[in-house]
Protein backbone atom coordinates (compact mmCIF):
# COMPACT_ATOMS: atom_id res chain seq x y z
CA UNK A 1 0.00 0.00 0.00
CA UNK A 2 1.44 3.33 -1.08
CA UNK A 3 1.95 5.78 1.77
CA UNK A 4 0.22 9.09 1.16
CA UNK A 5 2.52 12.01 1.96
CA UNK A 6 0.81 15.04 3.48
CA UNK A 7 1.76 18.68 3.93
CA UNK A 8 0.15 20.85 6.62
CA UNK A 9 -0.23 24.58 6.00
CA UNK A 10 -1.18 26.41 9.19
CA UNK A 11 -0.04 24.75 12.42
CA UNK A 12 -2.51 26.24 14.87
CA UNK A 13 -5.21 24.68 17.02
CA UNK A 14 -7.28 22.98 14.30
CA UNK A 15 -4.21 21.34 12.77
CA UNK A 16 -2.92 20.11 16.12
CA UNK A 17 -6.38 19.41 17.55
CA UNK A 18 -7.90 17.48 14.65
CA UNK A 19 -5.91 16.99 11.46
CA UNK A 20 -2.60 15.79 12.82
CA UNK A 21 -3.86 13.60 15.69
CA UNK A 22 -6.34 11.96 13.30
CA UNK A 23 -3.69 11.50 10.64
CA UNK A 24 -1.49 9.93 13.29
CA UNK A 25 -4.16 7.26 13.82
CA UNK A 26 -4.78 6.39 10.16
CA UNK A 27 -2.54 3.84 8.44
CA UNK A 28 -0.83 4.68 5.19
CA UNK A 29 -0.53 8.46 5.58
CA UNK A 30 2.45 10.43 6.82
CA UNK A 31 2.89 14.12 7.58
CA UNK A 32 6.15 15.09 5.89
CA UNK A 33 5.94 18.88 5.58
CA UNK A 34 4.78 21.68 7.87
CA UNK A 35 4.27 25.37 7.19
CA UNK A 36 3.28 28.30 9.37
CA UNK A 37 4.02 32.02 9.22
CA UNK A 38 5.35 31.54 12.77
CA UNK A 39 8.15 29.07 12.15
CA UNK A 40 8.22 27.87 15.76
CA UNK A 41 4.66 26.56 15.40
CA UNK A 42 5.58 24.55 12.33
CA UNK A 43 8.65 23.18 14.11
CA UNK A 44 6.60 22.16 17.15
CA UNK A 45 4.02 20.34 15.03
CA UNK A 46 6.72 18.62 13.01
CA UNK A 47 8.44 17.46 16.17
CA UNK A 48 5.24 15.98 17.58
CA UNK A 49 3.58 14.57 14.46
CA UNK A 50 6.06 14.64 11.58
CA UNK A 51 8.37 12.15 9.97
CA UNK A 52 11.98 12.19 11.21
CA UNK A 53 13.13 14.28 8.24
CA UNK A 54 10.01 16.48 8.00
CA UNK A 55 10.32 19.67 5.99
CA UNK A 56 9.50 22.93 7.81
CA UNK A 57 8.94 26.36 6.29
CA UNK A 58 7.21 29.74 6.68
CA UNK A 59 6.02 30.22 3.07
CA UNK A 60 3.35 27.85 1.75
CA UNK A 61 4.81 28.19 -1.75
CA UNK A 62 7.93 26.36 -0.60
CA UNK A 63 5.77 23.48 0.61
CA UNK A 64 3.47 23.02 -2.38
CA UNK A 65 6.31 22.97 -4.92
CA UNK A 66 7.75 19.80 -3.37
CA UNK A 67 7.35 16.65 -5.45
CA UNK A 68 7.09 14.32 -2.46
CA UNK A 69 3.71 15.65 -1.29
CA UNK A 70 0.41 14.06 -2.40
CA UNK A 71 -2.09 16.02 -0.31
CA UNK A 72 -2.14 19.42 1.34
CA UNK A 73 -4.25 20.32 4.37
CA UNK A 74 -5.11 24.01 4.57
CA UNK A 75 -5.60 25.05 8.21
CA UNK A 76 -5.05 28.79 7.95
CA UNK A 77 -7.34 31.78 8.64
CA UNK A 78 -10.37 31.94 6.36
CA UNK A 79 -9.14 34.73 4.10
CA UNK A 80 -6.29 32.56 2.76
CA UNK A 81 -8.25 29.35 2.16
CA UNK A 82 -8.93 30.04 -1.51
CA UNK A 83 -5.47 31.38 -2.38
CA UNK A 84 -3.60 28.45 -0.86
CA UNK A 85 -6.05 25.75 -1.99
CA UNK A 86 -6.02 26.96 -5.59
CA UNK A 87 -2.22 27.19 -5.65
CA UNK A 88 -1.88 23.71 -4.14
CA UNK A 89 -4.23 22.11 -6.68
CA UNK A 90 -2.43 23.84 -9.53
CA UNK A 91 0.79 22.42 -8.11
CA UNK A 92 -0.68 18.92 -8.43
CA UNK A 93 -1.84 18.32 -4.86
CA UNK A 94 -5.16 17.06 -3.56
CA UNK A 95 -6.55 19.45 -0.94
CA UNK A 96 -8.46 19.17 2.31
CA UNK A 97 -9.34 22.72 3.35
CA UNK A 98 -10.72 23.60 6.75
CA UNK A 99 -14.17 25.11 7.02
CA UNK A 100 -15.53 27.44 5.85
CA UNK A 101 -14.60 26.79 2.24
CA UNK A 102 -13.86 30.49 1.72
CA UNK A 103 -14.92 33.95 2.88
CA UNK A 104 -16.83 34.70 -0.34
CA UNK A 105 -18.83 32.66 -2.80
CA UNK A 106 -16.58 33.90 -5.62
CA UNK A 107 -13.51 32.48 -3.88
CA UNK A 108 -15.28 29.20 -3.20
CA UNK A 109 -16.32 28.99 -6.86
CA UNK A 110 -12.68 29.52 -7.89
CA UNK A 111 -11.66 26.61 -5.67
CA UNK A 112 -14.39 24.42 -7.16
CA UNK A 113 -13.46 25.35 -10.73
CA UNK A 114 -9.77 24.73 -10.07
CA UNK A 115 -10.53 21.26 -8.75
CA UNK A 116 -12.43 20.45 -11.93
CA UNK A 117 -9.77 21.96 -14.19
CA UNK A 118 -6.83 20.23 -12.53
CA UNK A 119 -8.55 16.93 -11.75
CA UNK A 120 -7.37 17.22 -8.15
CA UNK A 121 -9.71 16.30 -5.32
CA UNK A 122 -10.97 18.98 -2.96
CA UNK A 123 -12.89 18.48 0.26
CA UNK A 124 -13.80 20.72 3.18
CA UNK A 125 -13.36 19.95 6.89
CA UNK A 126 -16.94 19.38 7.96
CA UNK A 127 -16.04 16.65 10.46
CA UNK A 128 -19.44 16.80 12.15
CA UNK A 129 -20.87 14.69 9.34
CA UNK A 130 -18.81 11.82 10.71
CA UNK A 131 -20.23 11.88 14.24
CA UNK A 132 -22.24 8.80 15.14
CA UNK A 133 -25.44 10.79 15.68
CA UNK A 134 -25.00 12.52 12.31
CA UNK A 135 -24.49 9.24 10.45
CA UNK A 136 -27.48 7.66 12.19
CA UNK A 137 -29.74 10.59 11.37
CA UNK A 138 -28.48 10.77 7.77
CA UNK A 139 -29.36 7.09 7.30
CA UNK A 140 -32.93 7.80 8.49
CA UNK A 141 -33.21 10.61 5.94
CA UNK A 142 -31.71 8.65 3.04
CA UNK A 143 -33.79 5.54 3.77
CA UNK A 144 -37.01 7.55 3.55
CA UNK A 145 -37.94 6.98 7.18
CA UNK A 146 -38.87 10.65 7.57
CA UNK A 147 -40.65 10.99 4.22
CA UNK A 148 -40.33 14.23 2.29
CA UNK A 149 -38.24 16.64 4.40
CA UNK A 150 -39.50 20.18 4.01
CA UNK A 151 -38.28 21.95 7.16
CA UNK A 152 -34.87 22.15 8.78
CA UNK A 153 -33.29 24.09 11.62
CA UNK A 154 -29.54 24.60 11.93
CA UNK A 155 -28.33 25.28 15.49
CA UNK A 156 -24.93 26.74 16.35
CA UNK A 157 -25.46 28.67 19.55
CA UNK A 158 -23.27 29.38 22.55
CA UNK A 159 -24.45 31.32 25.60
CA UNK A 160 -20.94 32.67 26.25
CA UNK A 161 -18.28 31.10 24.07
CA UNK A 162 -16.38 33.82 22.24
CA UNK A 163 -13.02 32.48 21.02
CA UNK A 164 -10.62 35.12 22.26
CA UNK A 165 -7.39 33.74 20.80
CA UNK A 166 -6.05 33.83 17.26
CA UNK A 167 -7.88 35.96 14.68
CA UNK A 168 -11.48 34.95 15.36
CA UNK A 169 -12.60 38.53 16.03
CA UNK A 170 -10.73 39.92 13.00
CA UNK A 171 -13.25 40.57 10.21
CA UNK A 172 -10.65 40.86 7.45
CA UNK A 173 -9.05 37.50 8.22
CA UNK A 174 -12.18 35.55 9.24
CA UNK A 175 -14.95 37.19 7.23
CA UNK A 176 -17.37 37.11 10.13
CA UNK A 177 -18.14 35.69 13.56
CA UNK A 178 -20.28 32.74 14.69
CA UNK A 179 -22.17 32.53 11.39
CA UNK A 180 -19.11 31.70 9.33
CA UNK A 181 -17.36 29.93 12.21
CA UNK A 182 -20.09 27.77 13.78
CA UNK A 183 -23.22 27.95 11.65
CA UNK A 184 -21.25 26.72 8.68
CA UNK A 185 -21.18 23.30 10.39
CA UNK A 186 -24.86 23.33 11.35
CA UNK A 187 -26.00 24.51 7.92
CA UNK A 188 -23.84 21.88 6.24
CA UNK A 189 -25.41 19.17 8.40
CA UNK A 190 -28.95 20.40 7.73
CA UNK A 191 -28.63 20.69 3.96
CA UNK A 192 -26.85 17.32 3.87
CA UNK A 193 -29.68 15.66 5.79
CA UNK A 194 -32.24 17.21 3.46
CA UNK A 195 -30.09 16.58 0.37
CA UNK A 196 -31.21 19.99 -0.82
CA UNK A 197 -28.72 22.35 -2.44
CA UNK A 198 -30.97 24.68 -4.41
CA UNK A 199 -31.58 27.82 -2.29
CA UNK A 200 -33.54 30.59 -3.97
CA UNK A 201 -34.05 33.28 -1.30
CA UNK A 202 -32.35 34.27 1.95
CA UNK A 203 -33.24 36.69 4.75
CA UNK A 204 -30.77 37.34 7.55
CA UNK A 205 -29.94 39.40 10.62
CA UNK A 206 -26.69 39.89 12.52
CA UNK A 207 -26.03 41.51 15.90
CA UNK A 208 -23.04 42.72 17.91
CA UNK A 209 -24.89 43.73 21.08
CA UNK A 210 -22.96 41.76 23.70
CA UNK A 211 -19.75 42.09 21.71
CA UNK A 212 -19.73 45.83 22.30
CA UNK A 213 -20.51 45.47 26.01
CA UNK A 214 -18.05 42.74 26.92
CA UNK A 215 -18.59 39.78 29.26
CA UNK A 216 -16.30 38.66 32.09
CA UNK A 217 -18.36 35.43 32.23
CA UNK A 218 -17.09 34.31 28.82
CA UNK A 219 -15.84 30.74 29.04
CA UNK A 220 -12.74 31.58 27.02
CA UNK A 221 -11.80 34.73 28.84
CA UNK A 222 -12.76 38.39 28.53
CA UNK A 223 -12.36 40.32 25.29
CA UNK A 224 -11.70 43.91 24.36
CA UNK A 225 -14.91 45.31 22.78
CA UNK A 226 -12.81 47.63 20.62
CA UNK A 227 -11.18 44.60 18.98
CA UNK A 228 -14.47 42.74 18.37
CA UNK A 229 -15.01 43.44 14.65
CA UNK A 230 -17.52 40.69 13.80
CA UNK A 231 -21.05 39.77 14.84
CA UNK A 232 -21.75 37.99 18.14
CA UNK A 233 -24.92 36.34 16.78
CA UNK A 234 -26.59 35.80 13.42
CA UNK A 235 -29.86 34.34 12.19
CA UNK A 236 -31.12 33.33 8.79
CA UNK A 237 -34.16 32.07 6.89
CA UNK A 238 -33.56 30.16 3.66
CA UNK A 239 -36.16 29.10 1.10
CA UNK A 240 -35.37 26.43 -1.47
CA UNK A 241 -36.50 25.78 -5.02
CA UNK A 242 -38.93 23.04 -3.94
CA UNK A 243 -40.43 25.23 -1.20
CA UNK A 244 -38.46 23.66 1.66
CA UNK A 245 -37.28 26.01 4.39
CA UNK A 246 -34.26 26.13 6.69
CA UNK A 247 -33.81 28.40 9.71
CA UNK A 248 -30.36 29.15 11.12
CA UNK A 249 -29.38 30.24 14.63
CA UNK A 250 -25.80 31.04 15.57
CA UNK A 251 -24.06 32.85 18.40
CA UNK A 252 -20.88 33.21 20.37
CA UNK A 253 -22.69 35.29 22.98
CA UNK A 254 -26.45 35.26 23.44
CA UNK A 255 -28.70 35.42 26.49
CA UNK A 256 -30.17 31.98 25.86
CA UNK A 257 -29.74 29.10 28.29
CA UNK A 258 -29.54 26.15 25.90
CA UNK A 259 -26.39 25.92 23.80
CA UNK A 260 -26.46 23.75 20.68
CA UNK A 261 -23.30 23.49 18.60
CA UNK A 262 -23.44 21.85 15.18
CA UNK A 263 -26.91 20.38 15.71
CA UNK A 264 -29.81 20.01 13.33
CA UNK A 265 -33.55 19.35 13.31
CA UNK A 266 -35.50 18.11 10.28
CA UNK A 267 -39.23 17.58 9.76
CA UNK A 268 -40.68 15.29 7.13
CA UNK A 269 -44.08 14.02 6.06
CA UNK A 270 -43.63 10.68 7.89
CA UNK A 271 -41.56 11.67 10.91
CA UNK A 272 -39.10 14.18 12.29
CA UNK A 273 -35.69 13.93 13.91
CA UNK A 274 -33.41 16.19 15.87
CA UNK A 275 -30.12 16.17 17.70
CA UNK A 276 -29.88 17.54 21.19
CA UNK A 277 -26.99 18.48 23.47
CA UNK A 278 -24.66 15.80 24.77
CA UNK A 279 -24.78 14.43 28.29
CA UNK A 280 -21.99 13.24 30.52
CA UNK A 281 -18.72 14.88 31.52
CA UNK A 282 -17.68 17.70 29.20
CA UNK A 283 -14.03 18.14 28.27
CA UNK A 284 -13.43 21.55 26.70
CA UNK A 285 -10.25 22.60 24.95
CA UNK A 286 -10.45 26.05 23.46
CA UNK A 287 -13.20 26.02 20.86
CA UNK A 288 -14.10 22.34 21.07
CA UNK A 289 -15.67 19.84 23.39
CA UNK A 290 -16.06 16.13 23.82
CA UNK A 291 -18.75 14.40 25.84
CA UNK A 292 -19.92 10.99 26.93
CA UNK A 293 -22.99 10.75 24.73
CA UNK A 294 -24.81 12.46 21.88
CA UNK A 295 -28.49 11.94 21.18
CA UNK A 296 -31.00 11.75 18.33
CA UNK A 297 -34.76 11.94 18.88
CA UNK A 298 -37.18 10.61 16.31
CA UNK A 299 -40.83 11.60 16.53
CA UNK A 300 -43.84 10.55 14.52
CA UNK A 301 -47.19 8.80 14.52
CA UNK A 302 -47.77 5.06 14.64
CA UNK A 303 -51.10 3.24 14.85
CA UNK A 304 -52.88 6.44 15.74
CA UNK A 305 -50.45 7.34 18.51
CA UNK A 306 -47.72 9.94 18.64
CA UNK A 307 -44.31 8.63 19.65
CA UNK A 308 -40.86 9.90 20.56
CA UNK A 309 -37.92 7.53 20.34
CA UNK A 310 -34.59 8.49 21.91
CA UNK A 311 -31.27 7.14 20.71
CA UNK A 312 -27.97 7.68 22.54
CA UNK A 313 -24.56 7.12 21.04
CA UNK A 314 -20.94 7.75 21.82
CA UNK A 315 -19.18 11.05 21.51
CA UNK A 316 -17.32 11.79 18.31
CA UNK A 317 -16.21 15.38 18.46
CA UNK A 318 -12.83 16.99 18.98
CA UNK A 319 -11.47 17.01 22.50
CA UNK A 320 -8.12 17.21 24.23
CA UNK A 321 -6.83 14.03 22.67
CA UNK A 322 -6.60 12.12 25.93
CA UNK A 323 -9.40 9.67 25.16
CA UNK A 324 -10.01 7.58 22.01
CA UNK A 325 -13.50 8.98 21.49
CA UNK A 326 -12.12 12.51 21.22
CA UNK A 327 -11.03 11.79 17.67
CA UNK A 328 -13.81 9.51 16.42
CA UNK A 329 -15.22 12.06 13.95
CA UNK A 330 -11.81 13.29 12.93
CA UNK A 331 -10.46 9.79 12.34
CA UNK A 332 -13.46 8.81 10.20
CA UNK A 333 -13.08 12.04 8.24
CA UNK A 334 -9.37 11.41 7.72
CA UNK A 335 -9.78 7.74 6.82
CA UNK A 336 -12.46 8.54 4.25
CA UNK A 337 -10.31 11.29 2.73
CA UNK A 338 -7.15 9.17 2.49
CA UNK A 339 -9.13 6.25 1.06
CA UNK A 340 -10.52 8.57 -1.60
CA UNK A 341 -7.07 9.87 -2.50
CA UNK A 342 -6.04 6.25 -3.02
CA UNK A 343 -9.04 5.74 -5.31
CA UNK A 344 -10.95 3.71 -2.74
CA UNK A 345 -14.26 5.51 -2.33
CA UNK A 346 -16.14 8.72 -2.98
CA UNK A 347 -15.81 11.99 -1.13
CA UNK A 348 -18.33 12.43 1.66
CA UNK A 349 -18.00 16.23 1.72
CA UNK A 350 -18.17 17.32 -1.91
CA UNK A 351 -16.89 20.78 -2.87
CA UNK A 352 -20.13 21.57 -4.72
CA UNK A 353 -22.01 21.15 -1.43
CA UNK A 354 -19.57 23.29 0.53
CA UNK A 355 -19.79 25.97 -2.18
CA UNK A 356 -23.55 26.15 -1.69
CA UNK A 357 -23.11 26.50 2.08
CA UNK A 358 -20.75 29.43 1.46
CA UNK A 359 -23.26 31.03 -0.92
CA UNK A 360 -25.99 30.89 1.74
CA UNK A 361 -23.74 32.28 4.48
CA UNK A 362 -22.69 35.14 2.22
CA UNK A 363 -26.34 35.84 1.39
CA UNK A 364 -27.23 36.05 5.10
CA UNK A 365 -24.50 38.65 5.62
CA UNK A 366 -25.67 40.56 2.53
CA UNK A 367 -29.29 40.48 3.69
CA UNK A 368 -28.32 41.65 7.18
CA UNK A 369 -26.43 44.58 5.67
CA UNK A 370 -29.13 45.61 3.19
CA UNK A 371 -32.20 44.73 5.23
CA UNK A 372 -33.68 43.00 2.18
CA UNK A 373 -34.22 39.47 0.94
CA UNK A 374 -31.36 38.20 -1.19
CA UNK A 375 -32.55 36.24 -4.22
CA UNK A 376 -30.24 33.49 -5.45
CA UNK A 377 -30.22 32.12 -8.96
C-alpha positions as CSV (number, residue, x, y, z in Angstrom):
1,X,0.0,0.0,0.0
2,X,1.4,3.3,-1.1
3,X,2.0,5.8,1.8
4,X,0.2,9.1,1.2
5,X,2.5,12.0,2.0
6,X,0.8,15.0,3.5
7,X,1.8,18.7,3.9
8,X,0.2,20.8,6.6
9,X,-0.2,24.6,6.0
10,X,-1.2,26.4,9.2
11,X,0.0,24.7,12.4
12,X,-2.5,26.2,14.9
13,X,-5.2,24.7,17.0
14,X,-7.3,23.0,14.3
15,X,-4.2,21.3,12.8
16,X,-2.9,20.1,16.1
17,X,-6.4,19.4,17.6
18,X,-7.9,17.5,14.6
19,X,-5.9,17.0,11.5
20,X,-2.6,15.8,12.8
21,X,-3.9,13.6,15.7
22,X,-6.3,12.0,13.3
23,X,-3.7,11.5,10.6
24,X,-1.5,9.9,13.3
25,X,-4.2,7.3,13.8
26,X,-4.8,6.4,10.2
27,X,-2.5,3.8,8.4
28,X,-0.8,4.7,5.2
29,X,-0.5,8.5,5.6
30,X,2.4,10.4,6.8
31,X,2.9,14.1,7.6
32,X,6.1,15.1,5.9
33,X,5.9,18.9,5.6
34,X,4.8,21.7,7.9
35,X,4.3,25.4,7.2
36,X,3.3,28.3,9.4
37,X,4.0,32.0,9.2
38,X,5.3,31.5,12.8
39,X,8.2,29.1,12.2
40,X,8.2,27.9,15.8
41,X,4.7,26.6,15.4
42,X,5.6,24.5,12.3
43,X,8.7,23.2,14.1
44,X,6.6,22.2,17.1
45,X,4.0,20.3,15.0
46,X,6.7,18.6,13.0
47,X,8.4,17.5,16.2
48,X,5.2,16.0,17.6
49,X,3.6,14.6,14.5
50,X,6.1,14.6,11.6
51,X,8.4,12.1,10.0
52,X,12.0,12.2,11.2
53,X,13.1,14.3,8.2
54,X,10.0,16.5,8.0
55,X,10.3,19.7,6.0
56,X,9.5,22.9,7.8
57,X,8.9,26.4,6.3
58,X,7.2,29.7,6.7
59,X,6.0,30.2,3.1
60,X,3.4,27.9,1.7
61,X,4.8,28.2,-1.8
62,X,7.9,26.4,-0.6
63,X,5.8,23.5,0.6
64,X,3.5,23.0,-2.4
65,X,6.3,23.0,-4.9
66,X,7.8,19.8,-3.4
67,X,7.3,16.6,-5.5
68,X,7.1,14.3,-2.5
69,X,3.7,15.6,-1.3
70,X,0.4,14.1,-2.4
71,X,-2.1,16.0,-0.3
72,X,-2.1,19.4,1.3
73,X,-4.2,20.3,4.4
74,X,-5.1,24.0,4.6
75,X,-5.6,25.0,8.2
76,X,-5.0,28.8,7.9
77,X,-7.3,31.8,8.6
78,X,-10.4,31.9,6.4
79,X,-9.1,34.7,4.1
80,X,-6.3,32.6,2.8
81,X,-8.3,29.3,2.2
82,X,-8.9,30.0,-1.5
83,X,-5.5,31.4,-2.4
84,X,-3.6,28.5,-0.9
85,X,-6.1,25.8,-2.0
86,X,-6.0,27.0,-5.6
87,X,-2.2,27.2,-5.7
88,X,-1.9,23.7,-4.1
89,X,-4.2,22.1,-6.7
90,X,-2.4,23.8,-9.5
91,X,0.8,22.4,-8.1
92,X,-0.7,18.9,-8.4
93,X,-1.8,18.3,-4.9
94,X,-5.2,17.1,-3.6
95,X,-6.5,19.4,-0.9
96,X,-8.5,19.2,2.3
97,X,-9.3,22.7,3.4
98,X,-10.7,23.6,6.7
99,X,-14.2,25.1,7.0
100,X,-15.5,27.4,5.9
101,X,-14.6,26.8,2.2
102,X,-13.9,30.5,1.7
103,X,-14.9,33.9,2.9
104,X,-16.8,34.7,-0.3
105,X,-18.8,32.7,-2.8
106,X,-16.6,33.9,-5.6
107,X,-13.5,32.5,-3.9
108,X,-15.3,29.2,-3.2
109,X,-16.3,29.0,-6.9
110,X,-12.7,29.5,-7.9
111,X,-11.7,26.6,-5.7
112,X,-14.4,24.4,-7.2
113,X,-13.5,25.4,-10.7
114,X,-9.8,24.7,-10.1
115,X,-10.5,21.3,-8.8
116,X,-12.4,20.4,-11.9
117,X,-9.8,22.0,-14.2
118,X,-6.8,20.2,-12.5
119,X,-8.5,16.9,-11.7
120,X,-7.4,17.2,-8.1
121,X,-9.7,16.3,-5.3
122,X,-11.0,19.0,-3.0
123,X,-12.9,18.5,0.3
124,X,-13.8,20.7,3.2
125,X,-13.4,19.9,6.9
126,X,-16.9,19.4,8.0
127,X,-16.0,16.6,10.5
128,X,-19.4,16.8,12.2
129,X,-20.9,14.7,9.3
130,X,-18.8,11.8,10.7
131,X,-20.2,11.9,14.2
132,X,-22.2,8.8,15.1
133,X,-25.4,10.8,15.7
134,X,-25.0,12.5,12.3
135,X,-24.5,9.2,10.4
136,X,-27.5,7.7,12.2
137,X,-29.7,10.6,11.4
138,X,-28.5,10.8,7.8
139,X,-29.4,7.1,7.3
140,X,-32.9,7.8,8.5
141,X,-33.2,10.6,5.9
142,X,-31.7,8.6,3.0
143,X,-33.8,5.5,3.8
144,X,-37.0,7.6,3.5
145,X,-37.9,7.0,7.2
146,X,-38.9,10.6,7.6
147,X,-40.7,11.0,4.2
148,X,-40.3,14.2,2.3
149,X,-38.2,16.6,4.4
150,X,-39.5,20.2,4.0
151,X,-38.3,22.0,7.2
152,X,-34.9,22.1,8.8
153,X,-33.3,24.1,11.6
154,X,-29.5,24.6,11.9
155,X,-28.3,25.3,15.5
156,X,-24.9,26.7,16.3
157,X,-25.5,28.7,19.6
158,X,-23.3,29.4,22.6
159,X,-24.4,31.3,25.6
160,X,-20.9,32.7,26.2
161,X,-18.3,31.1,24.1
162,X,-16.4,33.8,22.2
163,X,-13.0,32.5,21.0
164,X,-10.6,35.1,22.3
165,X,-7.4,33.7,20.8
166,X,-6.1,33.8,17.3
167,X,-7.9,36.0,14.7
168,X,-11.5,35.0,15.4
169,X,-12.6,38.5,16.0
170,X,-10.7,39.9,13.0
171,X,-13.2,40.6,10.2
172,X,-10.7,40.9,7.5
173,X,-9.1,37.5,8.2
174,X,-12.2,35.6,9.2
175,X,-14.9,37.2,7.2
176,X,-17.4,37.1,10.1
177,X,-18.1,35.7,13.6
178,X,-20.3,32.7,14.7
179,X,-22.2,32.5,11.4
180,X,-19.1,31.7,9.3
181,X,-17.4,29.9,12.2
182,X,-20.1,27.8,13.8
183,X,-23.2,28.0,11.6
184,X,-21.2,26.7,8.7
185,X,-21.2,23.3,10.4
186,X,-24.9,23.3,11.4
187,X,-26.0,24.5,7.9
188,X,-23.8,21.9,6.2
189,X,-25.4,19.2,8.4
190,X,-28.9,20.4,7.7
191,X,-28.6,20.7,4.0
192,X,-26.9,17.3,3.9
193,X,-29.7,15.7,5.8
194,X,-32.2,17.2,3.5
195,X,-30.1,16.6,0.4
196,X,-31.2,20.0,-0.8
197,X,-28.7,22.4,-2.4
198,X,-31.0,24.7,-4.4
199,X,-31.6,27.8,-2.3
200,X,-33.5,30.6,-4.0
201,X,-34.1,33.3,-1.3
202,X,-32.3,34.3,2.0
203,X,-33.2,36.7,4.7
204,X,-30.8,37.3,7.6
205,X,-29.9,39.4,10.6
206,X,-26.7,39.9,12.5
207,X,-26.0,41.5,15.9
208,X,-23.0,42.7,17.9
209,X,-24.9,43.7,21.1
210,X,-23.0,41.8,23.7
211,X,-19.7,42.1,21.7
212,X,-19.7,45.8,22.3
213,X,-20.5,45.5,26.0
214,X,-18.0,42.7,26.9
215,X,-18.6,39.8,29.3
216,X,-16.3,38.7,32.1
217,X,-18.4,35.4,32.2
218,X,-17.1,34.3,28.8
219,X,-15.8,30.7,29.0
220,X,-12.7,31.6,27.0
221,X,-11.8,34.7,28.8
222,X,-12.8,38.4,28.5
223,X,-12.4,40.3,25.3
224,X,-11.7,43.9,24.4
225,X,-14.9,45.3,22.8
226,X,-12.8,47.6,20.6
227,X,-11.2,44.6,19.0
228,X,-14.5,42.7,18.4
229,X,-15.0,43.4,14.6
230,X,-17.5,40.7,13.8
231,X,-21.1,39.8,14.8
232,X,-21.8,38.0,18.1
233,X,-24.9,36.3,16.8
234,X,-26.6,35.8,13.4
235,X,-29.9,34.3,12.2
236,X,-31.1,33.3,8.8
237,X,-34.2,32.1,6.9
238,X,-33.6,30.2,3.7
239,X,-36.2,29.1,1.1
240,X,-35.4,26.4,-1.5
241,X,-36.5,25.8,-5.0
242,X,-38.9,23.0,-3.9
243,X,-40.4,25.2,-1.2
244,X,-38.5,23.7,1.7
245,X,-37.3,26.0,4.4
246,X,-34.3,26.1,6.7
247,X,-33.8,28.4,9.7
248,X,-30.4,29.1,11.1
249,X,-29.4,30.2,14.6
250,X,-25.8,31.0,15.6
251,X,-24.1,32.9,18.4
252,X,-20.9,33.2,20.4
253,X,-22.7,35.3,23.0
254,X,-26.4,35.3,23.4
255,X,-28.7,35.4,26.5
256,X,-30.2,32.0,25.9
257,X,-29.7,29.1,28.3
258,X,-29.5,26.2,25.9
259,X,-26.4,25.9,23.8
260,X,-26.5,23.8,20.7
261,X,-23.3,23.5,18.6
262,X,-23.4,21.8,15.2
263,X,-26.9,20.4,15.7
264,X,-29.8,20.0,13.3
265,X,-33.5,19.4,13.3
266,X,-35.5,18.1,10.3
267,X,-39.2,17.6,9.8
268,X,-40.7,15.3,7.1
269,X,-44.1,14.0,6.1
270,X,-43.6,10.7,7.9
271,X,-41.6,11.7,10.9
272,X,-39.1,14.2,12.3
273,X,-35.7,13.9,13.9
274,X,-33.4,16.2,15.9
275,X,-30.1,16.2,17.7
276,X,-29.9,17.5,21.2
277,X,-27.0,18.5,23.5
278,X,-24.7,15.8,24.8
279,X,-24.8,14.4,28.3
280,X,-22.0,13.2,30.5
281,X,-18.7,14.9,31.5
282,X,-17.7,17.7,29.2
283,X,-14.0,18.1,28.3
284,X,-13.4,21.5,26.7
285,X,-10.2,22.6,25.0
286,X,-10.4,26.0,23.5
287,X,-13.2,26.0,20.9
288,X,-14.1,22.3,21.1
289,X,-15.7,19.8,23.4
290,X,-16.1,16.1,23.8
291,X,-18.7,14.4,25.8
292,X,-19.9,11.0,26.9
293,X,-23.0,10.7,24.7
294,X,-24.8,12.5,21.9
295,X,-28.5,11.9,21.2
296,X,-31.0,11.7,18.3
297,X,-34.8,11.9,18.9
298,X,-37.2,10.6,16.3
299,X,-40.8,11.6,16.5
300,X,-43.8,10.6,14.5
301,X,-47.2,8.8,14.5
302,X,-47.8,5.1,14.6
303,X,-51.1,3.2,14.8
304,X,-52.9,6.4,15.7
305,X,-50.5,7.3,18.5
306,X,-47.7,9.9,18.6
307,X,-44.3,8.6,19.7
308,X,-40.9,9.9,20.6
309,X,-37.9,7.5,20.3
310,X,-34.6,8.5,21.9
311,X,-31.3,7.1,20.7
312,X,-28.0,7.7,22.5
313,X,-24.6,7.1,21.0
314,X,-20.9,7.7,21.8
315,X,-19.2,11.0,21.5
316,X,-17.3,11.8,18.3
317,X,-16.2,15.4,18.5
318,X,-12.8,17.0,19.0
319,X,-11.5,17.0,22.5
320,X,-8.1,17.2,24.2
321,X,-6.8,14.0,22.7
322,X,-6.6,12.1,25.9
323,X,-9.4,9.7,25.2
324,X,-10.0,7.6,22.0
325,X,-13.5,9.0,21.5
326,X,-12.1,12.5,21.2
327,X,-11.0,11.8,17.7
328,X,-13.8,9.5,16.4
329,X,-15.2,12.1,13.9
330,X,-11.8,13.3,12.9
331,X,-10.5,9.8,12.3
332,X,-13.5,8.8,10.2
333,X,-13.1,12.0,8.2
334,X,-9.4,11.4,7.7
335,X,-9.8,7.7,6.8
336,X,-12.5,8.5,4.2
337,X,-10.3,11.3,2.7
338,X,-7.2,9.2,2.5
339,X,-9.1,6.2,1.1
340,X,-10.5,8.6,-1.6
341,X,-7.1,9.9,-2.5
342,X,-6.0,6.3,-3.0
343,X,-9.0,5.7,-5.3
344,X,-10.9,3.7,-2.7
345,X,-14.3,5.5,-2.3
346,X,-16.1,8.7,-3.0
347,X,-15.8,12.0,-1.1
348,X,-18.3,12.4,1.7
349,X,-18.0,16.2,1.7
350,X,-18.2,17.3,-1.9
351,X,-16.9,20.8,-2.9
352,X,-20.1,21.6,-4.7
353,X,-22.0,21.2,-1.4
354,X,-19.6,23.3,0.5
355,X,-19.8,26.0,-2.2
356,X,-23.6,26.2,-1.7
357,X,-23.1,26.5,2.1
358,X,-20.8,29.4,1.5
359,X,-23.3,31.0,-0.9
360,X,-26.0,30.9,1.7
361,X,-23.7,32.3,4.5
362,X,-22.7,35.1,2.2
363,X,-26.3,35.8,1.4
364,X,-27.2,36.1,5.1
365,X,-24.5,38.7,5.6
366,X,-25.7,40.6,2.5
367,X,-29.3,40.5,3.7
368,X,-28.3,41.6,7.2
369,X,-26.4,44.6,5.7
370,X,-29.1,45.6,3.2
371,X,-32.2,44.7,5.2
372,X,-33.7,43.0,2.2
373,X,-34.2,39.5,0.9
374,X,-31.4,38.2,-1.2
375,X,-32.6,36.2,-4.2
376,X,-30.2,33.5,-5.4
377,X,-30.2,32.1,-9.0
